[in-house]
Amino acid sequence: MRLTEVFRQAAHSRIITSAHQINRGSIPDLSKPEGDSDFYFVQADDPETAVPRIIELVKTRIPQRFGLDPVRDIQVLCPMNRGGVGARSLNIELQAALNPAGERKVERFGWTFAPGDKIMQIENDYDKDVYNGDIGYVDDVDPEAGELTACFDGRAVTYGFGELDTLVPAYAATIHKSQGSEYPAVVIPVLTQHYAMLQRNLLYTGVTRGKRLVVLVGQKKAVAIAVRNVSGRRRWSKLDEWLAGPAIHHQRRSVTDLIMTVMDLVTMTRSQVSAPSLSPRTSRGLPDEQTSSARGCVHIYE
């Protein structure tokens, strides 16, 4: 059974038609749309070109054209963390462009956090009731108290500075981290630099995270590689077996019975072959040649 409908958008949406094309293994229409659209492709042949274009899209072009907040409404989703257009590098660039830190900030574990920053929890914390993948926003940093206060879904959560290893900036995130979430707008860098992670299911997941707008930034060649790569689509599960139920169970029992029957026959054969070496005929003067031959048979089967 296949689920072929996406209900986040209206049926005429280019997001939905592009997602269906990707899922079928067809390259989506990457040409410039006529008039308004919710799906765009922006050419960038290398990381040096892609990064400033992504920053311009998030900071200026999308907010002006669609009236979206660059921090709260737009999410950059990357195939991987590493590289010049990976989530880590883009977080540094986007943070500097969208929320440059003032005096009230804290630097811990390789990151800088300041009021207004978009952040993500990267491991479950049951005491604080925040979980891996939750996105929040920094409300305050108190250097004297050694505490950072963040807001998650309207709820204030306080972190000691020593606990900030569970937070990362979230201007950019991996597509993997976005599974199960959706955003008003997503920007997805797709370049051959991400070759190891260019897979059809990953691109499909990224495209279907956007509710109102999806922008791919990169190379058409990289999009084609992702669409054609289905290496990550094989799923090992027992679903077919569970659905088949008693029929599969009966087949397995039949095979098991056959194996047991063959093993019984082998055991009986070995017993019969072994018998001459224990036969009274040996003590009654069986010729040495026959005795050796019989024993030789025993050795072969044992």
N, C-alpha and C positions, 0 to 999 in steps of 0.2 A: 504494500500500500504506500502511495506517495502523497504528501501534502503539497499541493500545487498553488494554493491561494495564500496571498499575503494581505492581511486585513488592516495594516497600518495606514494605507493610503487608498485613495479612490482608484477605481479600475483604470482610469485614463492616465494615471501617473507614470512618468518615465522611470521613476524609481522602481515601480513594480514590474514594468515590462523589461527593464534592464536586468533586474534580479532573476526573472524567469529565463531570460536568454543565457545568463551566466550559469544558472542551474542546469540548463539543457546542454551546456557545452558550446554555446554560440557567443561570439564576441559582441557585446552590446554596441549600439550606435554611439560612436564617440564624436560624431560631427557636431558642429555648432548648431544648436536648436534655433528654429525660427520663432521669435517672440519669447515669452516667459516660459520657463521650464523648472523642474525640480531636480534635474540631473544634468551635470556638466562635466566635461573633461577639459583640463587645462594642461597644455603641453609643457613639459620640462625635461630636457634631455639628460640632465645630470643633477646630483645633489646640490651643487653650487647654485644652480638656477632654481631648483625646487624649493629650497628653504625660504628665500625672500618672497617667492610667490605665495607660499603657504601663509607666511606672516601677513602679507598684504591682504590676502583673502579673509583671514580671520579678524584682523584688526580694522580693516577699512571697507573692502568691497562688499562682503556679505552683510555687515551691519547696515551699510548705507542702502543697499539694494533691497534687503528683505526685512529690515527693522529688527534684527536680532542682536541680543547682547553678546559681545565677543567672548566673555568669560563664562556666563551661565548657560548660553544657548548653543554655542558652537563647540563641538568636540572633534579634535584631531585623532584619528585612529590609524595606527601604524601596524604593518605586518610583523615587526619585531622591535625589540628595544635598542639593539646596537646599530651603529652606523650613523652617517651624517644626517640621514632623514629617519632615524629611529626615534622611538618615544623619548629616550633619555635626552638626546641632543636637542630635539625640538622643544622639550619642556624648558630647557635653559633659555633657548631663543625666545619662545613665546612668553615666558615669565618676564624677561627683560623688556619685551615690547608692550605687554598688556598691563603689568603691575610691577614696575620697578620699585625695589625695596627702598624705604626711607630709613630713618634712624631706628625706628621701632621694629627690630627684626631679630631673628635667631638663626645661626648657622650651625647645623648639626648633621653628621652622617653624610656629608657631601652635598647637602641641599640647603637652600636659604628659604626661610618661611617668614612672611610678613602679612599684616592685615590685608584682606582682600584676595589672598592667594586661593586658587582652586586646588584642592588636595584630594588624595585617595588613600583610604585605609588599605593596607596590603596584607593584613593577617587578621584572623578573627580575634576579637577582644570581648569576651562575654561579660566581663565586669563593666566595661563602658557601653556595652550593647551597640558596638559598631563592628562591622564585618568586612571581610576581604572583598574589595571592589566597591565599597560605599564611597560616594563622592560628597565632599563637604567644602566649606569655605572658612578661612581663618578670620575670626572676629577680632582677636587681640593677641598681642605678644607682650608678656610682662617679664622683662629681664630681671627685675628685683626679686620677684617671686619664683622665677625659673619655671614659668608656666605659659602654655599656649592654649587659647580657647578657640574651638572651632564649632561650627554649626552644621549638624547633619539632620536634614529634614526638619528644620525648625527647632532642633534640640541642641542645647549647648553641651559640649563635651570638653573636658579639661585634660591636657597632657602635660606631664612634667617634661622638661627638656631632655631628660634621659630616655623618654619613651618615644621620641620622634623618629626612631628607626622604623616604626610601623606606618609612617606617613611618607608619601612622595607627592610632588606636584602633579596635577592631573590635567594640565592644559592639553597634553598629548598622552595617550594610553595605547596599549596594544589592543588589537582586535580581539585577541583571546580574552583579555580582561573585560571587554565590553559585552560578552555574551550574556543574554538575558536583560540587557539594558536597551534604551532607545533615547535619542536626542533630537531636538528640533532640527539641527543641521550637523552633518559630519563632513570632514575633509579627510581624504584618504590618499597618502602618498603611495604611488605604485611605480617602483623603479626596479631595474634589474639588479641593483645593489641588494635587494631583498630576495634574491633568487631562491635561497634555501627555503623561504616561507611563502613563495608565490604558489598558492594552491586554490583550486576552484572553490572549495567550501569556505576558505578563509575570506576570499573576496566577496562571496555571496553573503557571509555573515556581516562583513563591514558595510556593504551597501544597504542591507536591510535594517541597519541600526538607525537610519535617518528617517524622520517623520515628514519633514517639510522640504529638506534639501540635502542632496549628496553631490560632492565635488571630488572627482578623481584628479590627482595632480601627478604627472609623470610621463611615462613612455607607453605608446600603444603596444610596442613589443612586449613590455612587461605585463600589460593586461592580457595579451594573447597567451603568454606563458602561463599565467595564473589560471585562465579559463580552461586550458588544455591539460593542466596537471591535475589528475584525479588520484594521485598516489595516497592522499590522506583520507579518501572517501570510504575505503573498505572498513566495515564495522563487524567485529566478531561478537556475536551475541547468540543466545539460545532461543531467540524469539520464534524462529521457524519451528524449532522442535517443540516449544511449548504450545504453539498454535496447532501443530499436528497431533499432539497429545498421544492417545492410546496407540495409534498406528505406528509411530516411531518406536514406542516402548515395545510393541509386539515384534517389530523387526529386530530390535536389539536382542530380545529374548531368543528369537529364532537363531540368530548368529551365535549367541552364547551357547545354546544347546548343541549346535553343530560343532563348535570348538570342543566342548566337553566330550562329545561322542568320539571325535578324532583322537583326543587324548586317551580315552579308554581303550581304543583299538591299539594305539601305540604301546600302552602298558601291557596289554594282553600279548602282543607280538613279542615284546622283550621277554616276558615270562616264559613263552614257549621256546624261544631261541636259547634262553639260559638253561633250560631243562637238561640237555645232554651232559653238561658238566657235573650234574648232580645225579645222573641216572645210574641205577645199579648195574647197567650194562658195562660200565667202565671197570668195575671190580670183577666182572666175569670174563675179562680178557679181551676187551675191545682193542683192536690193533692200534699201535701207537700213532700211525698216520691219521686214523679217523679221530682218535682222541684229540690230537693236536688241531685237526681241522675244526672239530666241534668247539674247542676252546677258542680258536681263532675267531669263530663267529661271535662268541660271547664278547671277546675283546672289541670287535668292530661295533657292536651295538651298545656296549657300555661306554 
